[in-house]
């Protein structure tokens, strides 16, 4: 199947997870929880899918999204996300999680 055009282009690459219990791993685990469950009370995955690949309903592919793209979407660039309010620590965590999804 042909991928749907996206707001966030696909970025290829690999990431090596940090050892369990490391600060990076803790941040990624926190980001995963926010992404899957808690952002906006529903999690980013409710629209973007568990793997960040988007949906036919219009939610874009966000795997590997840059910090600027992510912040712009949260700041109103993506009106459907207006109910999602994340603090700086939560933003850093979700960005770390999106990075390993590349």
C-alpha positions in Angstrom: 0.0 0.0 0.0 1.0 3.6 -0.7 1.8 5.6 2.5 -0.5 8.6 3.2 1.2 12.0 2.9 2.2 13.2 6.3 2.8 16.3 8.3 6.0 14.7 9.7 8.1 13.0 7.0 9.5 9.6 7.8 13.0 9.6 9.1 15.0 6.4 8.7 17.6 5.2 11.1 18.1 3.0 14.1 18.4 3.8 17.8 20.0 1.7 20.4 18.0 1.7 23.6 19.9 2.6 26.8 20.4 0.0 29.5 17.5 -0.5 31.8 17.5 1.9 34.7 19.5 4.5 32.8 18.2 8.1 32.7 17.6 7.8 28.9 15.7 4.6 29.3 13.6 6.1 32.1 12.8 9.0 29.9 11.8 6.7 27.0 9.6 4.6 29.3 7.9 7.8 30.6 7.4 9.0 27.0 5.9 5.7 25.9 3.3 5.9 28.7 2.4 9.5 27.8 2.2 8.6 24.1 0.1 5.5 24.7 -2.1 6.5 27.6 -1.9 9.8 29.3 -1.5 12.7 26.9 -4.8 14.6 26.9 -6.3 11.8 28.9 -6.3 9.5 25.8 -2.7 9.3 24.7 -1.2 10.3 21.3 -1.7 6.7 20.1 -5.5 7.2 20.2 -5.2 9.2 17.0 -1.6 8.5 15.7 -1.7 4.7 16.3 0.5 2.7 18.7 3.4 2.9 16.3 3.0 6.6 15.4 2.2 5.8 11.8 -0.9 7.9 11.6 -4.5 7.0 10.7 -6.8 7.1 7.8 -8.8 9.7 9.7 -6.1 12.3 9.2 -3.7 12.0 12.1 -0.2 12.2 10.5 2.8 9.9 10.7 4.9 11.2 13.6 7.6 8.7 14.2 10.9 10.6 14.4 9.2 14.0 14.6 11.5 16.8 15.3 11.2 18.9 18.4 10.1 21.9 16.3 7.4 19.9 14.6 6.2 18.5 17.8 6.1 21.8 19.7 4.4 23.5 16.7 1.6 20.9 16.7 1.1 21.3 20.5 1.1 25.1 20.2 -1.9 25.0 17.8 -0.5 23.9 14.5 -2.7 20.9 14.8 -6.0 22.1 16.1 -7.2 18.6 16.9 -4.5 18.5 19.6 -5.6 21.7 21.4 -6.8 19.7 24.4 -3.3 18.2 25.0 -1.3 20.1 27.6 2.2 18.8 28.3 4.9 20.3 30.6 8.5 20.5 29.5 9.4 17.1 31.2 6.6 15.4 29.4 7.5 17.0 26.0 11.1 15.8 26.5 9.9 12.3 27.3 7.6 12.0 24.3 10.3 13.3 22.0 12.7 10.7 23.4 10.1 8.0 22.7 9.4 9.3 19.2 13.1 9.3 18.4 13.4 5.6 19.1 10.4 4.9 16.9 12.3 6.2 13.8 
